[in-house]
Amino acid sequence: MKIELKDPSEAPRDGTPILAMIGWPWLVPAMWCQASDKWVVAERQCCEMEDGTNDEYFENAWESHESLTGWIPIPEIE
């Protein structure tokens, strides 16, 4: 499935969550942070534990507006 990304200039800078393309081969959850004047994104993290299991979680990171190459609204679930 091909997704048509919207232009970065159209991205909402009001705290609305979006799915953003910021240089990885997948979209990430993001929203504009007025305090830092950047996009805050949820990055997937994974740490292998001593018992061989994986501790998987999300970590926040901040990206400049120039890092945003496209975006889409988060699809509504019915």
Secondary structure, DSSP 8 states (H G I E B T S, - for coil): -----B-GGGS--SS--EEEESSSSS-EEEEEETTTTEEEEEEEEEEE-TTS-EEEEEEEEEE-GGG--EEEE-----
